[in-house]
Amino acid sequence: MKKIKILLCCAVCAVMLAACGQKAPGGEDISQPTGPVDANVPDNVITESTETMPPETELSAPVSSDAAIPETLPEEQSEAEPEENEPEQTSAEEQPEDESDVGTESAEDSETRAAECLKLMNSNHVHIRFVQASIYDSGTAFSYDREIYADGDDRIYINDGNRTFVHGGVTTYINDDDRTYCVVGSVDDYGLNFGYDSSMYTLLSAEDVGGVWTEIYSINGLDITSTWEFSEDGKLRVSDRSLKSSAVDLYDFRIIEYDNSGIDFSIPEGYTEQTEEEFGFNY
């Protein structure tokens, strides 16, 4: 039964990672993060109700003190150095009166905080950790504790404790319950580390709401509204809501940092290597 459980967890991990890392239009098929869930993954059910979706504040996960979100990207990630002489500021009279004038600006071309975070999170050198809660029309909710390390082409994906290593052109799956591991001679394309391609985000509004800087985007080609909330203490919370149903994905970030020095591809001592068949992969 443990083998089957691990396979199901791996399947859920792959599905949810795909939901967090979508391709731009024209690439791979895009599945919304609020789509149906595999009926065989009940272990993560955290609530079940016939009522409408609970208030957002009840779903906020505790965030550690090291989760401060950078105001801008580290120097290593900046695409261009700033000009020596900054242009003169436009006078207040020349500024647009309504922030909604940002209208159709995409995150890819903007300098919003969400755009900066997307750029860092989907870079090749980053460490992020967040708790995801997915709520569906039935009122059922699932939670996942996710962590991602990226160092060039090398990656570590952790989903509720299940680990996948992508290192040296091979993929290694770790089963901590059975103290076993399996090395597969291939690397799948896991897509983006978080969210959608930046060109798909269109800024609808940006304003301070009760001391929280809030940026709201529509996702081009999908009926989803993405709300990014930056609190004064540096914490970040993102909610992706379906416009066609009450389904929503909530993300409470604990870590977003350029420092990925904690990346570790070592196999724990005493773990036994298994073949794909022994590990439970059935083809």
C-alpha positions in Angstrom: 0.0 0.0 0.0 2.9 2.4 0.7 4.1 1.9 -2.9 0.7 2.9 -4.2 0.5 5.9 -1.8 3.9 7.2 -2.9 2.9 6.9 -6.6 -0.3 8.8 -5.9 1.7 11.5 -4.0 4.1 11.7 -7.0 1.2 12.1 -9.3 -0.3 14.8 -7.2 3.1 16.6 -7.1 3.4 16.5 -10.8 -0.1 17.8 -11.4 0.2 20.6 -8.9 3.6 21.6 -10.1 2.2 21.8 -13.6 -0.6 24.0 -12.2 2.0 26.4 -10.7 4.2 26.5 -13.7 2.1 27.1 -16.9 3.5 27.8 -20.3 2.6 30.9 -22.3 0.0 30.6 -25.0 1.3 28.5 -27.9 3.4 26.3 -25.7 2.1 23.3 -23.7 -1.5 22.9 -22.9 -2.5 25.2 -20.0 -4.6 23.8 -17.1 -6.1 26.2 -14.6 -4.9 25.8 -11.0 -8.5 25.5 -10.0 -9.2 22.4 -12.2 -10.5 19.0 -11.0 -8.4 17.0 -8.5 -7.4 13.4 -8.7 -10.0 11.6 -6.6 -7.3 9.3 -5.2 -5.5 11.9 -3.1 -7.7 12.3 0.0 -4.7 12.4 2.4 -4.4 16.2 2.2 -8.1 17.1 2.8 -8.2 19.8 5.4 -11.9 20.9 5.2 -15.1 19.6 3.7 -18.2 21.6 3.6 -21.4 22.1 1.6 -21.2 25.8 2.3 -19.8 28.5 0.0 -16.1 29.2 0.1 -14.8 30.3 3.5 -13.4 33.8 4.0 -9.8 34.2 2.9 -8.6 35.2 6.4 -9.4 31.7 7.7 -7.1 30.1 5.3 -4.0 32.1 6.0 -1.1 29.9 7.0 1.4 31.1 9.6 4.4 32.7 8.0 7.9 32.6 9.4 10.0 35.7 10.1 12.4 35.0 7.3 9.7 35.3 4.6 10.4 39.0 3.8 9.8 39.7 0.1 12.6 41.6 -1.6 11.7 45.1 -2.9 13.7 44.4 -6.0 15.7 41.6 -7.5 19.3 41.0 -6.3 22.0 42.6 -8.5 22.8 39.2 -10.0 19.3 39.0 -11.4 19.0 42.6 -12.7 18.8 42.8 -16.5 20.3 46.3 -16.8 22.2 48.7 -14.6 20.4 51.9 -13.6 21.3 55.1 -15.4 23.7 57.4 -13.6 21.5 60.4 -14.0 17.9 59.7 -13.2 15.3 61.6 -15.3 13.5 64.4 -13.6 10.3 63.3 -11.8 7.0 64.2 -13.5 5.1 66.8 -11.6 2.0 65.8 -9.7 -0.2 67.7 -12.2 1.1 65.5 -15.0 0.5 62.3 -13.2 -2.7 60.3 -14.0 -5.4 60.9 -11.4 -6.6 57.3 -11.3 -4.2 54.3 -10.8 -6.6 52.2 -12.9 -5.0 53.9 -16.0 -2.4 51.1 -15.7 -5.1 49.1 -17.5 -3.6 46.7 -20.0 0.0 46.8 -18.9 1.4 43.2 -18.6 3.6 42.1 -15.7 6.3 41.3 -18.2 6.7 45.0 -19.0 5.8 46.6 -15.7 7.9 47.3 -12.6 5.3 46.2 -10.1 6.2 44.2 -7.1 4.4 41.1 -8.5 6.4 41.3 -11.7 9.7 41.5 -9.6 8.6 38.5 -7.6 7.6 36.4 -10.6 11.0 37.2 -12.2 12.9 36.0 -9.1 10.7 33.0 -8.4 11.0 31.7 -12.0 14.7 32.4 -12.3 17.3 29.7 -12.4 18.7 30.6 -9.0 16.1 30.7 -6.2 14.7 29.1 -3.1 11.0 29.4 -2.5 8.6 27.8 0.0 4.9 28.2 0.3 1.7 26.6 1.6 -1.0 26.1 -1.1 -4.6 25.7 -0.3 -6.9 24.7 -3.2 -10.7 25.0 -2.7 -13.1 23.6 -5.2 -16.8 24.2 -5.9 -17.8 21.4 -3.6 -16.3 23.3 -0.7 -13.6 20.6 -0.3 -10.1 22.0 0.3 -6.6 20.5 0.0 -3.4 21.9 1.4 0.1 21.3 0.2 3.5 22.4 1.7 5.8 23.0 -1.2 9.5 23.9 -1.5 11.6 24.5 -4.6 15.3 24.9 -5.0 16.7 26.0 -8.4 20.4 26.2 -9.4 20.6 26.3 -13.2 19.3 23.1 -14.6 19.5 21.4 -11.2 16.3 21.4 -9.2 14.8 20.0 -6.0 11.0 19.7 -5.7 9.5 18.9 -2.3 5.8 18.3 -2.0 4.5 17.4 1.5 7.9 15.8 2.3 8.1 13.8 -0.9 11.3 14.8 -2.8 12.3 14.8 -6.4 15.9 15.6 -7.4 16.8 16.8 -10.9 20.5 16.7 -11.0 23.2 15.7 -13.6 20.6 15.0 -16.3 18.7 12.4 -14.3 15.7 12.4 -11.9 15.8 10.7 -8.5 12.7 10.0 -6.5 13.1 9.7 -2.7 10.7 7.5 -0.6 11.3 8.4 3.0 8.6 6.1 4.3 10.3 3.0 2.9 13.8 4.5 3.0 14.3 3.8 -0.7 15.1 5.8 -3.8 14.9 5.3 -7.6 17.1 6.9 -10.3 15.4 7.6 -13.6 17.6 8.4 -16.6 15.5 11.3 -17.9 14.4 14.8 -16.9 10.8 16.0 -17.3 9.9 19.6 -18.0 8.3 20.9 -14.8 7.5 24.3 -16.3 7.6 27.5 -14.2 8.3 27.4 -10.5 5.3 29.5 -9.8 2.3 31.1 -11.5 2.0 31.8 -15.2 4.3 33.4 -17.8 4.6 37.0 -16.9 3.2 38.1 -20.3 -0.1 36.6 -19.3 -0.6 38.9 -16.3 -2.5 42.2 -17.1 -2.6 44.7 -14.3 -6.1 45.8 -13.3 -5.3 47.9 -10.2 -2.6 48.7 -7.7 -3.4 50.4 -4.4 -2.9 50.4 -0.6 -5.7 48.6 1.1 -5.6 48.9 4.9 -1.8 49.0 5.0 -1.5 46.1 2.5 -0.1 46.9 -1.0 -2.5 45.1 -3.3 -2.0 44.4 -7.0 -4.8 42.7 -9.0 -4.3 41.1 -12.4 -6.3 39.2 -14.9 -4.7 36.1 -16.5 -4.9 36.4 -20.3 -6.6 33.5 -21.9 -7.9 32.2 -18.6 -10.9 33.2 -16.5 -8.8 33.9 -13.5 -8.2 36.9 -11.3 -4.8 36.9 -9.5 -4.5 39.1 -6.4 -1.1 39.8 -4.8 -1.1 41.2 -1.3 2.2 42.6 0.1 2.0 43.4 3.8 4.1 46.0 5.5 6.2 43.4 7.3 7.3 41.9 3.9 4.9 38.9 3.7 3.2 37.9 0.5 -0.1 36.2 -0.1 -1.5 35.4 -3.6 -5.0 34.2 -4.5 -6.0 33.0 -7.9 -9.8 32.9 -8.3 -11.9 31.5 -11.0 -14.4 33.8 -12.6 -16.6 30.9 -13.6 -16.9 29.2 -10.3 -16.1 29.6 -6.6 -12.8 27.7 -7.0 -9.7 29.4 -5.6 -6.0 28.6 -5.0 -4.4 30.5 -2.1 -0.6 30.7 -1.6 1.0 31.9 1.6 4.8 32.4 1.1 7.3 31.5 3.8 10.5 32.0 1.8 11.4 33.8 -1.4 15.1 34.3 -1.6 18.0 34.3 -4.1 20.2 32.3 -1.7 19.8 28.6 -2.5 22.8 27.4 -0.5 20.6 24.9 1.3 20.3 22.8 -1.9 21.3 19.2 -1.1 21.2 16.3 -3.6 22.7 13.7 -1.2 20.8 10.4 -0.7 20.3 9.7 3.0 22.5 7.1 4.5 20.9 3.6 4.7 18.5 4.2 1.9 18.2 1.3 -0.7 18.2 1.9 -4.4 15.3 0.2 -6.3 14.5 -0.4 -9.9 11.6 1.6 -11.4 9.4 -1.6 -11.2 10.4 -2.2 -7.6 9.8 1.5 -6.7 6.3 1.1 -8.1 6.4 2.7 -11.6 4.1 0.7 -13.8 4.4 1.3 -17.5 
